Amino acid sequence: MAPPHIGPDTPFFIVLNAGSGSESAAQAREVIDEAFAADGRRHRVFLVDGPGRVQALAREAVERARAVGGVVVAAGGDGTINAVAQATLGSGCPFGVLPQGTFNYFSRTHGIPRDTAQALQVLLTQQPRPVQVGLVNDRVFLVNASMGLYADLLEERETHKARFGRHRWIAFYSGLLTVLRGRHRHWQLRIASHGHERDIRTPTLFVGNNPLQLMQAGVEHAEAPEQGQLTAVALKPVGLLAMPGLLVRGALGRLGDADEVLSFPFESMTVKAGRLRTPRRVKIATDGEIDWVDMPLLFRVAPDPLWLVRPDSAPELEAARP
């Protein structure tokens, strides 16, 4: 399939999440409308005005974009971007991002500014470039997917954000509180990749598709997503007192130095329960969104790229390289 092209008459279909980030939806929409009007470009905004609406609006935006050769745009945090990417992948439509979230790893990795006005200039002046997508049981993830403790951390983090605000330090302290509570299940897993199987016992399995996040945490094989692979990270069983130290190591970019961390790159990996009496469904997180899926889990690189409208360089990613 030939790469899609954006011309001066290409319309844009924007899914805007009213609940993402600190910037109000009204302010974001005003900036969006003004930028497109000033450039003489056609656009339509689909406002996500309630829980569970983003998937339906994303599908509608993709249908309309396909009919007229348009661009599908996600304006929101990682969860919104994930949902719109899920609908866009395989459609042949270009995909744009106006980041409105807290961490914005996907946009930062690809050189898209946090400021809405600056991100709009990227959207209006750049062409689509292929970006790798991860899949777990056919669910898209652009940043990471996980099961076990890390998924629990993300679920409780959202509760703390709703109460105390969407700040990175809120996310860190939320994770610390979750770890200190203990009561973390250890999973017995059988992992198959590269034609080999291994049994591991771990409180969490994390799969990364974002080199910036992996580099900032100090994970080995952080460059795997740039080489057509994903990075698996698992913690070896540790005591309660060791868990906060691992969390701090991750925040300081030194997780790869810890003896308790196992990591390896792969293109496809199957994860089965290592014991007979285990749940048939497990809780997973994809780009921060929680869901329940059937075992076994199949993590893999998607066969088709996402055609992201982005610059040809990403200064923050380059600065993060060792």
QUIJOUR-V413020 format. One record per pair of residues at least 4 apart in sequence whose C-alpha atoms are under 7 Angstrom apart, sorted by the first residue. I is the first residue (numbers start at 1). J is the second residue. Records with the same first field share a line. If there is no record, write none. Layout:
I=J / J
This chain:
4=92 / 93 / 94 / 128
5=127 / 128
6=10 / 127
9=41
10=69 / 70
11=41 / 42 / 43 / 70 / 71
12=42 / 43 / 44 / 70 / 71 / 72 / 73
13=43 / 44 / 45 / 61 / 65 / 71 / 72 / 73
14=44 / 45 / 46 / 72 / 73 / 74 / 75
15=45 / 46 / 47 / 48 / 57 / 58 / 73 / 74 / 75
16=45 / 46 / 47 / 48 / 74 / 75 / 76
17=47 / 48 / 75 / 76 / 80
18=24 / 25 / 47 / 48 / 49
20=76 / 77 / 100 / 101
21=77 / 100 / 101 / 102
23=27 / 28
24=28
25=29
26=30
27=31
28=32
29=33
30=34
31=35 / 117
32=36
33=37
34=38
35=39
36=40 / 41 / 42
37=41
46=57
48=53 / 54
53=57
54=58 / 80 / 83
55=59 / 83
56=60
57=61
58=62 / 84 / 87
59=63 / 87
60=64
61=65 / 72
62=66 / 72 / 87 / 88
63=67
64=68
65=69 / 70 / 71 / 72 / 93
66=70 / 93
70=93
71=93 / 94 / 95 / 96
72=93 / 94 / 95 / 96
73=95 / 96 / 97
74=80 / 81 / 84 / 96 / 97 / 98
75=97 / 98 / 99 / 100
76=80 / 81 / 98 / 99 / 100 / 101
77=81 / 99 / 100 / 101 / 102 / 104
78=82 / 101 / 104 / 287
79=83 / 287 / 288 / 289
80=84
81=85
82=86 / 140 / 141 / 142 / 287
83=87
84=88
85=89
86=140
88=93
89=306
90=304
94=128 / 307 / 308 / 309
95=307 / 308 / 309
96=123 / 308 / 309
97=107
98=116 / 119 / 120
99=104 / 107 / 114
102=166 / 167 / 168
104=108
105=109 / 143 / 213
106=110 / 142 / 143
107=111 / 112
108=112 / 113 / 316
109=212 / 314 / 316 / 317
110=310 / 314
111=310 / 311 / 313 / 314 / 315
112=119 / 122 / 310
113=118 / 119
114=119
115=119
116=120
117=121
118=122
119=123
120=124
121=125
122=126 / 310 / 311
123=309
126=309 / 310 / 311
127=309 / 310
128=307 / 308 / 309 / 310
129=307 / 308 / 309 / 310
130=305 / 306 / 307 / 308
131=305 / 306 / 307 / 308
132=305 / 306
133=140 / 141 / 142 / 301 / 302 / 305 / 306
134=140 / 141 / 142 / 209 / 300 / 301 / 302
135=139 / 140 / 141 / 299 / 300 / 301 / 302
136=140 / 297 / 298 / 299 / 300
137=297 / 298 / 299
141=145 / 286 / 287
142=209 / 287
143=208 / 209 / 210 / 287
144=207 / 208 / 209 / 210 / 286 / 287
145=206 / 207 / 208 / 284 / 285 / 286 / 287
146=150 / 151 / 205 / 206 / 207 / 284 / 285 / 286
147=151 / 204 / 205 / 206 / 283 / 284 / 285
148=152 / 203 / 204 / 205
149=153 / 184 / 203 / 204
150=154 / 204
151=155 / 284 / 285
152=156
153=157 / 175 / 178
154=158 / 288
155=159 / 290
156=160
157=161 / 171 / 174 / 175
158=162
159=163
160=164 / 174
161=165 / 166 / 170
166=170
167=171
168=172
169=173
170=174
171=175
172=176
173=177
174=178
175=179
176=180 / 244
177=181
179=243 / 244
182=240
184=203
185=203
186=201 / 202 / 203
187=201 / 202 / 203
188=200 / 201 / 202 / 273 / 274 / 275
189=199 / 200 / 201 / 271 / 272 / 273 / 274
190=197 / 198 / 199 / 200 / 271 / 272 / 273 / 274
191=197 / 198 / 199 / 269 / 270 / 271 / 272
192=196 / 197 / 198 / 269 / 270 / 271
193=197 / 266 / 268 / 269 / 270
201=236 / 237
202=234 / 235 / 236 / 237
203=235 / 237
204=234 / 235
205=233 / 234
206=232 / 233 / 234
207=230 / 231 / 232 / 233
208=214 / 230 / 231 / 232
209=225 / 230 / 231
210=214 / 225
211=215 / 222 / 223 / 225
212=216 / 317 / 320
213=217
214=218 / 219 / 222
215=219 / 222 / 320 / 321
216=253 / 320
217=250 / 251 / 252 / 253 / 254 / 255
218=250 / 253 / 254 / 255 / 256
219=255 / 256
220=256 / 263
221=231 / 264 / 265
222=231
223=227
224=228 / 229 / 230 / 231 / 265
225=229 / 230
229=265 / 266 / 267 / 301
230=265 / 266 / 267 / 301
231=263 / 264 / 265 / 266
232=263 / 264 / 265
233=261 / 262 / 263 / 264
234=261 / 262 / 263
235=260 / 261 / 262
236=260 / 261
238=242
239=243
242=246
243=247
244=248
245=249
246=250 / 255
247=251
248=252
249=253 / 254 / 255
250=254 / 255
256=261
267=300 / 301
268=299 / 300 / 301
269=298 / 299 / 300
270=296 / 297 / 298 / 299
271=296 / 297 / 298
272=295 / 296 / 297
273=278
280=294 / 295
281=292 / 293 / 294 / 295
282=292 / 293 / 294 / 295
283=290 / 291 / 292 / 293
284=290 / 291 / 292
285=289 / 290 / 291
286=290
314=318
315=319
316=320
317=321
